[in-house]
Each structure stands twice: as structure tokens, then as C-alpha cells.
Amino acid sequence: MSTDGRWLIVRAGEGQVGDKGRENLYLIDLTASAPTANLVAQGFEAAYSYVGADAGWLYFLTSLDAPNGGVLAIDPKNPREQLEECDPGGA
């Protein structure tokens, strides 16, 4: 669950109990009148670990296009259209 309690974050892993470290990612808006699971990432391409929220964005550690890990910022109101990789170097 997000730190503000609004978003339920669901990770569905590939393999037995997600043992392959690759997941599909879903978000559920708990404030919606009829909450539904919205697909954010599919295809079991990477791992996603929720790390926090700030200014309406959700942040995840991920292995997506980053074998040593990276941070991904997701706008939960438009998750499929606005996946953004964070650049810690500020480039």
C-alpha cells in the first residue's frame, strides 16, 4: 500500500511465488467508488519494489532495463503512459 493509503500495489510474480524476480505490476485506487486493478507493467520483464511516494508519484526499485537496479517514477493517475526512469545524476 502507498504511504498515503490511497494506492494498493499488487505484484504478480512469474514462477512459483515469483522466484524468477520478474513481475506484472498493478495499481488499485482505494478512493475510487469502484476500485479496479489497473495494469502498469506486464510481460514479466522485471522486478518492481515499492519504495515510496512524493508529490503524487509512486517510486519503485526495478530491474527494468537496469541489470544493477534503477528507480522508476510512476504517475498512478496515468501509469501506462508515464513510466519515467529517474536519473540520480540529474542529467
All heavy atoms as an XYZ file, in Angstrom:
677
protein
N       0.842     -1.170      0.000
C       0.000      0.000      0.000
C       0.893      1.240      0.000
O       1.945      1.258      0.642
C      -0.900     -0.007      1.233
C      -1.852      1.160      1.213
S      -3.213      1.070      2.366
C      -3.852     -0.532      2.108
N       0.463      2.269     -0.726
C       1.250      3.501     -0.746
C       1.232      4.142      0.639
O       0.350      3.871      1.448
C       0.706      4.472     -1.801
O      -0.606      4.892     -1.476
N       2.208      4.983      0.883
C       2.346      5.587      2.203
C       1.154      6.467      2.577
O       0.869      6.641      3.758
C       3.648      6.409      2.286
O       3.726      7.278      1.154
C       4.860      5.497      2.285
N       0.438      7.002      1.582
C      -0.743      7.814      1.884
C      -2.016      6.979      1.988
O      -3.086      7.508      2.270
C      -0.918      8.925      0.850
C      -1.166      8.403     -0.564
O      -1.300      7.173     -0.755
O      -1.216      9.236     -1.483
N      -1.920      5.668      1.766
C      -3.059      4.771      1.879
C      -4.008      4.780      0.693
O      -5.025      4.107      0.709
N      -3.675      5.525     -0.339
C      -4.574      5.622     -1.492
C      -4.418      4.462     -2.458
O      -5.395      3.968     -3.011
C      -4.344      6.930     -2.236
C      -5.231      7.044     -3.465
C      -5.143      8.361     -4.154
N      -6.051      8.384     -5.294
C      -6.191      9.398     -6.094
N      -5.505     10.512     -5.883
N      -7.023      9.336     -7.099
N      -3.202      4.035     -2.712
C      -2.929      3.056     -3.762
C      -2.542      1.701     -3.185
O      -1.638      1.604     -2.352
C      -1.801      3.553     -4.665
C      -2.163      4.830     -5.328
C      -1.801      6.090     -4.921
C      -2.979      5.009     -6.467
N      -2.341      7.025     -5.750
C      -3.074      6.397     -6.711
C      -3.648      4.132     -7.316
C      -3.810      6.915     -7.772
C      -4.369      4.661     -8.376
C      -4.440      6.030     -8.586
N      -3.215      0.668     -3.648
C      -2.821     -0.696     -3.336
C      -1.952     -1.157     -4.494
O      -2.354     -1.077     -5.666
C      -4.041     -1.600     -3.187
C      -3.747     -3.060     -2.877
C      -3.010     -3.191     -1.545
C      -5.041     -3.862     -2.847
N      -0.765     -1.608     -4.194
C       0.205     -2.025     -5.197
C       0.242     -3.546     -5.192
O       0.490     -4.164     -4.155
C       1.593     -1.438     -4.873
C       1.497      0.092     -4.893
C       2.640     -1.956     -5.837
C       2.442      0.779     -3.973
N      -0.032     -4.139     -6.346
C      -0.080     -5.596     -6.457
C       0.986     -6.037     -7.449
O       1.023     -5.562     -8.579
C      -1.470     -6.073     -6.931
C      -1.501     -7.580     -7.075
C      -2.553     -5.589     -5.976
N       1.851     -6.947     -6.980
C       2.872     -7.528     -7.848
C       2.540     -8.998     -8.017
O       2.400     -9.714     -7.033
C       4.255     -7.377     -7.225
C       4.636     -5.941     -6.981
C       5.980     -5.780     -6.337
N       6.190     -6.768     -5.285
C       7.368     -7.009     -4.717
N       8.436     -6.345     -5.090
N       7.482     -7.910     -3.777
N       2.402     -9.448     -9.254
C       2.118    -10.845     -9.554
C       3.357    -11.427    -10.202
O       3.737    -11.017    -11.295
C       0.913    -10.954    -10.490
N       4.004    -12.362     -9.526
C       5.272    -12.890     -9.999
C       5.152    -14.054    -10.946
O       4.176    -14.790    -10.945
N       6.178    -14.192    -11.756
C       6.281    -15.332    -12.669
C       6.999    -16.457    -11.930
O       7.945    -16.216    -11.191
C       7.077    -14.944    -13.913
C       7.196    -16.088    -14.894
C       8.024    -15.724    -16.107
O       9.047    -15.049    -15.960
O       7.643    -16.136    -17.196
N       6.549    -17.656    -12.163
C       7.161    -18.791    -11.489
C       6.487    -19.034    -10.149
O       5.511    -18.395     -9.786
N       7.032    -19.945     -9.399
C       6.457    -20.281     -8.104
C       6.797    -19.186     -7.100
O       7.965    -18.935     -6.814
C       6.977    -21.624     -7.635
C       6.294    -22.140     -6.406
C       6.722    -23.554     -6.097
O       7.817    -23.970     -6.462
N       5.857    -24.294     -5.434
N       5.803    -18.502     -6.594
C       5.936    -17.398     -5.638
C       6.910    -16.343     -6.154
O       7.690    -15.774     -5.408
C       6.360    -17.922     -4.250
C       6.201    -16.844     -3.200
C       5.580    -19.153     -3.837
N       6.879    -16.092     -7.448
C       7.713    -15.036     -8.019
C       9.197    -15.299     -7.921
O      10.000    -14.373     -7.878
N       9.604    -16.564     -7.919
C      11.009    -16.908     -7.713
C      11.931    -16.475     -8.849
O      13.144    -16.481     -8.691
C      11.170    -18.406     -7.452
C      10.709    -19.285     -8.605
O      10.064    -18.761     -9.538
O      10.990    -20.491     -8.562
N      11.386    -16.055     -9.967
C      12.229    -15.615    -11.076
C      12.567    -14.133    -10.996
O      13.329    -13.627    -11.801
C      11.548    -15.927    -12.411
C      11.420    -17.415    -12.672
C      10.825    -17.680    -14.033
C      10.732    -19.183    -14.264
N      10.180    -19.481    -15.584
N      11.979    -13.398    -10.036
C      12.290    -11.982     -9.889
C      11.737    -11.119    -11.008
O      12.276    -10.069    -11.307
N      10.668    -11.602    -11.647
C      10.012    -10.832    -12.710
C       8.526    -10.807    -12.402
O       7.949    -11.829    -12.045
C      10.280    -11.463    -14.069
C      11.756    -11.386    -14.435
C      12.026    -11.989    -15.759
N      11.830    -13.437    -15.663
C      12.170    -14.293    -16.615
N      12.682    -13.858    -17.724
N      11.965    -15.567    -16.460
N       7.924     -9.620    -12.547
C       6.546     -9.462    -12.100
C       5.726     -8.606    -13.044
O       6.268     -7.791    -13.790
C       6.549     -8.769    -10.721
C       7.335     -9.532     -9.701
C       7.950     -8.650     -8.634
O       8.081     -7.440     -8.835
O       8.286     -9.195     -7.596
N       4.427     -8.783    -12.982
C       3.485     -7.822    -13.536
C       3.121     -6.900    -12.387
O       3.101     -7.312    -11.227
C       2.233     -8.503    -14.070
C       2.461     -9.193    -15.398
O       3.510     -9.063    -16.010
N       1.479     -9.947    -15.839
N       2.811     -5.646    -12.687
C       2.529     -4.654    -11.658
C       1.157     -4.042    -11.902
O       0.841     -3.642    -13.023
C       3.612     -3.569    -11.696
C       3.536     -2.462    -10.670
C       3.743     -3.014     -9.263
C       4.588     -1.405    -10.976
N       0.352     -3.992    -10.825
C      -0.994     -3.430    -10.890
C      -1.152     -2.384     -9.796
O      -0.562     -2.510     -8.715
C      -2.050     -4.511    -10.660
C      -1.978     -5.665    -11.629
C      -1.123     -6.738    -11.412
C      -2.772     -5.682    -12.769
C      -1.058     -7.800    -12.300
C      -2.705     -6.745    -13.671
C      -1.855     -7.792    -13.418
O      -1.790     -8.835    -14.309
N      -1.982     -1.367    -10.062
C      -2.328     -0.361     -9.064
C      -3.848     -0.334     -8.909
O      -4.577     -0.381     -9.900
C      -1.850      1.025     -9.477
C      -0.344      1.230     -9.582
C      -0.050      2.635    -10.103
C       0.330      1.002     -8.246
N      -4.301     -0.218     -7.658
C      -5.724     -0.104     -7.367
C      -5.923      1.160     -6.544
O      -5.327      1.311     -5.474
C      -6.237     -1.334     -6.591
C      -5.989     -2.610     -7.406
C      -7.717     -1.165     -6.242
C      -6.258     -3.895     -6.640
N      -6.754      2.077     -7.041
C      -7.069      3.311     -6.340
C      -8.151      3.012     -5.313
O      -9.311      2.788     -5.666
C      -7.535      4.377     -7.327
C      -7.799      5.724     -6.670
O      -7.766      5.822     -5.427
O      -8.041      6.692     -7.415
N      -7.786      2.998     -4.052
C      -8.719      2.648     -2.989
C      -9.736      3.746     -2.709
O     -10.695      3.517     -1.983
C      -7.953      2.285     -1.715
C      -7.021      1.080     -1.864
C      -6.243      0.850     -0.576
C      -7.806     -0.164     -2.244
N      -9.551      4.934     -3.291
C     -10.519      6.014     -3.102
C     -11.588      6.014     -4.190
O     -12.553      6.773     -4.096
C      -9.832      7.396     -3.083
O      -9.249      7.655     -4.355
C      -8.766      7.456     -1.994
N     -11.436      5.173     -5.198
C     -12.410      5.112     -6.291
C     -13.710      4.487     -5.801
O     -13.709      3.640     -4.900
C     -11.848      4.298     -7.453
N     -14.822      4.898     -6.395
C     -16.117      4.348     -5.994
C     -16.213      2.856     -6.317
O     -16.892      2.114     -5.620
C     -17.253      5.116     -6.664
O     -17.126      5.071     -8.062
N     -15.547      2.422     -7.372
C     -15.491      1.008     -7.738
C     -14.036      0.663     -8.066
O     -13.635      0.657     -9.229
C     -16.392      0.725     -8.934
N     -13.210      0.397     -7.042
C     -11.786      0.133     -7.283
C     -11.567     -1.057     -8.219
O     -12.218     -2.087     -8.086
C     -11.236     -0.181     -5.891
C     -12.214      0.414     -4.937
C     -13.549      0.334     -5.623
N     -10.685     -0.882     -9.181
C     -10.314     -1.949    -10.106
C      -8.795     -1.974    -10.239
O      -8.126     -0.965    -10.036
C     -10.923     -1.745    -11.502
O     -10.493     -0.484    -12.014
C     -12.444     -1.770    -11.463
N      -8.273     -3.135    -10.604
C      -6.835     -3.286    -10.796
C      -6.453     -2.743    -12.171
O      -6.997     -3.174    -13.187
C      -6.437     -4.746    -10.677
N      -5.549     -1.773    -12.193
C      -5.061     -1.195    -13.438
C      -3.659     -1.714    -13.712
O      -2.756     -1.541    -12.893
C      -5.041      0.336    -13.344
C      -6.433      0.895    -13.190
O      -7.301      0.616    -14.000
N      -6.653      1.660    -12.143
N      -3.483     -2.329    -14.863
C      -2.197     -2.896    -15.250
C      -1.200     -1.783    -15.547
O      -1.479     -0.875    -16.315
C      -2.373     -3.782    -16.481
C      -1.131     -4.478    -17.005
C      -0.592     -5.454    -15.986
C      -1.467     -5.191    -18.300
N      -0.036     -1.853    -14.921
C       1.023     -0.860    -15.131
C       2.146     -1.457    -15.965
O       2.642     -0.832    -16.886
C       1.580     -0.348    -13.784
C       2.745      0.582    -13.992
C       0.474      0.333    -12.992
N       2.563     -2.662    -15.643
C       3.645     -3.332    -16.369
C       3.280     -4.798    -16.533
O       2.860     -5.445    -15.581
C       4.954     -3.193    -15.613
N       3.436     -5.310    -17.744
C       3.112     -6.714    -17.991
C       4.218     -7.386    -18.776
O       5.087     -6.722    -19.320
C       1.792     -6.842    -18.738
C       1.841     -6.408    -20.177
C       0.507     -6.634    -20.883
O      -0.449     -7.129    -20.306
N       0.444     -6.273    -22.138
N       4.167     -8.682    -18.816
C       5.122     -9.456    -19.590
C       6.234    -10.057    -18.761
O       7.147    -10.657    -19.294
N       6.153     -9.885    -17.446
C       7.160    -10.445    -16.548
C       8.569    -10.087    -17.005
O       9.451    -10.920    -17.113
C       7.002    -11.966    -16.442
C       5.659    -12.396    -15.930
C       4.760    -13.049    -16.734
C       5.296    -12.129    -14.615
C       3.516    -13.447    -16.250
C       4.056    -12.517    -14.126
C       3.171    -13.176    -14.946
N       8.778     -8.791    -17.297
C      10.065     -8.332    -17.803
C      11.028     -7.887    -16.711
O      12.220     -7.797    -16.954
C       9.845     -7.179    -18.780
C       9.086     -7.599    -20.023
C       8.799     -6.443    -20.953
O       9.206     -5.305    -20.640
O       8.182     -6.679    -21.998
N      10.524     -7.568    -15.510
C      11.395     -7.005    -14.479
C      10.774     -7.176    -13.103
O       9.605     -7.540    -12.977
C      11.629     -5.516    -14.756
N      11.555     -6.861    -12.090
C      11.068     -6.838    -10.714
C      10.730     -5.398    -10.345
O      11.342     -4.453    -10.859
C      12.138     -7.377     -9.766
N       9.749     -5.219     -9.466
C       9.333     -3.896     -9.003
C       9.138     -3.937     -7.497
O       8.358     -4.743     -7.007
C       8.011     -3.474     -9.654
C       8.069     -3.412    -11.152
C       7.776     -4.531    -11.920
C       8.432     -2.239    -11.793
C       7.838     -4.481    -13.307
C       8.502     -2.178    -13.175
C       8.202     -3.302    -13.920
O       8.275     -3.250    -15.285
N       9.839     -3.074     -6.770
C       9.681     -2.983     -5.315
C       9.324     -1.551     -4.962
O      10.103     -0.625     -5.239
C      10.971     -3.380     -4.595
O      11.268     -4.724     -4.840
N       8.159     -1.373     -4.362
C       7.705     -0.040     -3.980
C       8.618      0.527     -2.901
O       8.938     -0.140     -1.928
C       6.268     -0.128     -3.469
C       5.738      1.159     -2.898
C       5.414      2.224     -3.723
C       5.587      1.319     -1.530
C       4.937      3.411     -3.204
C       5.099      2.499     -1.001
C       4.776      3.542     -1.849
O       4.305      4.714     -1.319
N       9.047      1.784     -3.078
C       9.920      2.415     -2.078
C       9.336      3.678     -1.483
O       9.803      4.144     -0.450
C      11.339      2.706     -2.628
C      12.076      1.408     -2.915
C      11.308      3.590     -3.855
N       8.316      4.273     -2.111
C       7.722      5.463     -1.518
C       6.936      6.280     -2.516
O       6.822      5.931     -3.686
N       6.391      7.396     -2.013
C       5.595      8.300     -2.828
C       5.971      9.731     -2.496
O       6.359     10.036     -1.371
C       4.110      8.073     -2.571
N       5.843     10.606     -3.503
C       6.108     12.025     -3.287
C       5.411     12.811     -4.395
O       5.524     12.451     -5.572
C       7.608     12.307     -3.303
C       7.927     13.747     -2.955
O       7.365     14.261     -1.965
O       8.727     14.365     -3.678
N       4.721     13.861     -4.021
C       4.076     14.772     -4.972
C       3.197     14.038     -5.985
O       3.178     14.381     -7.160
C       5.123     15.625     -5.677
N       2.500     12.995     -5.538
C       1.596     12.265     -6.409
C       2.234     11.157     -7.229
O       1.545     10.448     -7.950
N       3.531     11.010     -7.165
C       4.239      9.959     -7.904
C       4.553      8.793     -6.979
O       4.816      8.975     -5.785
C       5.547     10.503     -8.482
C       5.321     11.468     -9.598
C       4.960     12.781     -9.487
C       5.441     11.208    -10.982
N       4.840     13.350    -10.729
C       5.136     12.407    -11.672
C       5.779     10.088    -11.722
C       5.152     12.510    -13.052
C       5.802     10.202    -13.110
C       5.486     11.390    -13.757
N       4.583      7.579     -7.545
C       4.999      6.382     -6.819
C       6.374      5.977     -7.331
O       6.630      6.020     -8.536
C       4.002      5.238     -7.052
C       2.556      5.514     -6.644
C       1.677      4.319     -7.004
C       2.451      5.818     -5.161
N       7.246      5.577     -6.427
C       8.623      5.231     -6.793
C       8.894      3.760     -6.507
O       8.504      3.235     -5.461
C       9.613      6.109     -6.016
C       9.510      7.555     -6.425
C       8.621      8.424     -5.795
C      10.269      8.050     -7.476
C       8.495      9.743     -6.197
C      10.153      9.364     -7.887
C       9.266     10.203     -7.241
O       9.146     11.505     -7.647
N       9.577      3.126     -7.458
C       9.883      1.706     -7.377
C      11.355      1.471     -7.695
O      11.910      2.111     -8.593
C       9.056      0.924     -8.408
C       7.583      0.968     -8.154
C       6.822      2.042     -8.587
C       6.956     -0.060     -7.475
C       5.456      2.099     -8.353
C       5.593     -0.021     -7.242
C       4.841      1.063     -7.676
N      11.969      0.532     -6.985
C      13.251     -0.021     -7.425
C      12.893     -1.073     -8.444
O      11.948     -1.851     -8.257
C      13.995     -0.661     -6.254
C      14.512      0.292     -5.190
C      15.165     -0.497     -4.057
C      15.497      1.284     -5.779
N      13.630     -1.104     -9.545
C      13.293     -2.046    -10.610
C      14.544     -2.560    -11.304
O      15.596     -1.915    -11.276
C      12.354     -1.385    -11.642
O      11.983     -2.360    -12.626
C      13.008     -0.198    -12.328
N      14.387     -3.699    -11.941
C      15.459     -4.239    -12.779
C      15.152     -3.984    -14.258
O      15.899     -4.429    -15.128
C      15.624     -5.741    -12.516
O      14.419     -6.433    -12.796
N      14.075     -3.237    -14.556
C      13.686     -2.935    -15.930
C      14.776     -2.120    -16.623
O      15.089     -1.002    -16.218
C      12.366     -2.158    -15.951
C      11.803     -1.819    -17.323
C      11.392     -3.095    -18.053
C      10.614     -0.873    -17.189
N      15.374     -2.683    -17.664
C      16.450     -2.032    -18.417
C      17.595     -1.581    -17.517
O      18.308     -0.621    -17.840
C      15.912     -0.830    -19.210
C      14.882     -1.230    -20.250
O      14.990     -2.353    -20.786
O      13.972     -0.430    -20.506
N      17.747     -2.226    -16.364
C      18.798     -1.849    -15.411
C      19.218     -3.100    -14.636
O      18.694     -3.370    -13.563
C      18.285     -0.774    -14.454
N      20.161     -3.870    -15.173
C      20.548     -5.120    -14.516
C      21.048     -4.928    -13.082
O      20.910     -5.811    -12.249
C      21.645     -5.684    -15.408
C      21.846     -4.733    -16.512
C      20.888     -3.613    -16.389
N      21.602     -3.755    -12.781
C      22.068     -3.484    -11.420
C      21.031     -2.721    -10.608
O      21.303     -2.293     -9.492
C      23.376     -2.690    -11.457
C      24.500     -3.499    -12.066
O      24.585     -4.707    -11.855
N      25.337     -2.861    -12.854
N      19.847     -2.514    -11.172
C      18.766     -1.831    -10.488
C      18.676     -0.368    -10.853
O      19.655      0.259    -11.244
N      17.485      0.161    -10.750
C      17.241      1.559    -11.028
C      15.979      1.999    -10.317
O      15.282      1.199     -9.709
N      15.678      3.291    -10.381
C      14.477      3.829     -9.758
C      13.523      4.263    -10.865
O      13.928      4.916    -11.829
C      14.816      5.025     -8.837
C      13.548      5.632     -8.251
C      15.758      4.576     -7.728
N      12.279      3.903    -10.719
C      11.251      4.236    -11.689
C      10.184      5.063    -10.993
O       9.709      4.694     -9.922
C      10.646      2.941    -12.221
C       9.732      3.005    -13.419
C      10.509      3.460    -14.649
C       9.136      1.639    -13.673
N       9.805      6.196    -11.574
C       8.726      7.035    -11.053
C       7.497      6.807    -11.913
O       7.577      6.869    -13.138
C       9.132      8.503    -11.089
N       6.367      6.544    -11.273
C       5.130      6.272    -11.987
C       4.059      7.245    -11.515
O       3.822      7.386    -10.314
C       4.667      4.819    -11.747
C       5.702      3.839    -12.296
C       3.301      4.575    -12.379
C       5.400      2.391    -12.000
N       3.411      7.894    -12.470
C       2.244      8.719    -12.162
C       1.052      7.764    -12.094
O       0.607      7.257    -13.118
C       2.034      9.757    -13.269
C       0.797     10.597    -13.053
O       0.023     10.332    -12.099
O       0.582     11.528    -13.844
N       0.521      7.485    -10.908
C      -0.525      6.467    -10.799
C      -1.834      6.843    -11.488
O      -2.642      5.975    -11.773
C      -0.719      6.321     -9.294
C      -0.225      7.588     -8.713
C       0.864      8.070     -9.628
N      -2.023      8.117    -11.789
C      -3.242      8.527    -12.495
C      -3.152      8.225    -13.981
O      -4.160      8.177    -14.675
C      -3.498     10.012    -12.278
C      -3.787     10.343    -10.825
C      -3.922     11.819    -10.633
C      -4.032     12.132     -9.156
N      -3.878     13.553     -8.882
N      -1.962      8.032    -14.496
C      -1.692      7.728    -15.897
C      -0.551      6.729    -15.980
O       0.447      6.992    -16.640
C      -1.284      9.015    -16.632
C      -2.270      9.415    -17.679
O      -3.013      8.593    -18.179
N      -2.263     10.684    -18.009
N      -0.650      5.590    -15.343
C       0.517      4.719    -15.187
C       1.079      4.131    -16.462
O       2.282      3.999    -16.599
C       0.018      3.608    -14.257
C      -1.454      3.624    -14.397
C      -1.832      5.037    -14.709
N       0.246      3.774    -17.420
C       0.750      3.137    -18.640
C       1.396      4.145    -19.585
O       2.206      3.785    -20.407
C      -0.379      2.404    -19.364
C      -0.993      1.280    -18.589
C      -0.190      0.032    -18.559
N      -0.014     -0.506    -19.891
C       0.960     -1.319    -20.214
N       1.839     -1.690    -19.338
N       1.061     -1.779    -21.427
N       1.036      5.402    -19.473
C       1.552      6.400    -20.390
C       2.767      7.142    -19.842
O       3.465      7.786    -20.591
C       0.455      7.412    -20.719
C      -0.710      6.795    -21.453
C      -1.823      7.783    -21.707
O      -1.602      8.987    -21.565
O      -2.923      7.332    -22.050
N       2.992      7.066    -18.542
C       4.031      7.909    -17.974
C       4.994      7.139    -17.073
O       5.161      7.455    -15.918
C       3.391      9.052    -17.188
C       2.588      9.957    -18.095
C       2.145     11.205    -17.376
O       2.724     11.609    -16.398
N       1.109     11.820    -17.866
N       5.606      6.127    -17.621
C       6.673      5.451    -16.908
C       7.936      6.265    -17.142
O       8.336      6.487    -18.274
C       6.866      4.022    -17.435
C       5.740      3.044    -17.160
C       6.025      1.732    -17.874
C       5.561      2.805    -15.684
N       8.552      6.734    -16.094
C       9.750      7.578    -16.242
C      10.874      7.019    -15.401
O      10.721      6.772    -14.226
C       9.445      9.018    -15.808
C       8.437      9.685    -16.702
C       8.336     11.159    -16.439
O       9.210     11.702    -15.734
O       7.398     11.765    -16.943
N      12.027      6.892    -16.032
C      13.221      6.455    -15.307
C      13.837      7.659    -14.627
O      14.029      8.715    -15.227
C      14.216      5.824    -16.276
C      15.389      5.216    -15.598
C      16.300      4.513    -16.587
O      15.893      4.260    -17.722
O      17.436      4.230    -16.187
N      14.115      7.515    -13.347
C      14.739      8.610    -12.596
C      16.229      8.616    -12.859
O      16.869      7.570    -12.926
C      14.507      8.424    -11.107
S      12.794      8.542    -10.648
N      16.795      9.785    -13.009
C      18.226      9.943    -13.223
C      18.840     10.549    -11.975
O      18.729     11.751    -11.767
C      18.474     10.833    -14.432
C      19.950     11.025    -14.716
O      20.786     10.402    -14.028
O      20.262     11.784    -15.633
N      19.460      9.737    -11.114
C      20.011     10.264     -9.880
C      21.149     11.273    -10.125
O      21.448     12.077     -9.279
C      20.514      9.045     -9.130
C      20.519      7.932    -10.097
C      19.634      8.309    -11.248
N      21.738     11.244    -11.318
C      22.814     12.183    -11.622
C      22.306     13.526    -12.103
O      23.073     14.462    -12.269
N      21.010     13.634    -12.352
C      20.417     14.894    -12.787
C      20.760     15.289    -14.212
O      20.745     16.443    -14.574
N      21.064     14.310    -15.066
C      21.464     14.606    -16.447
C      20.350     15.147    -17.282
O      19.256     15.067    -17.180
C      22.035     13.365    -17.104
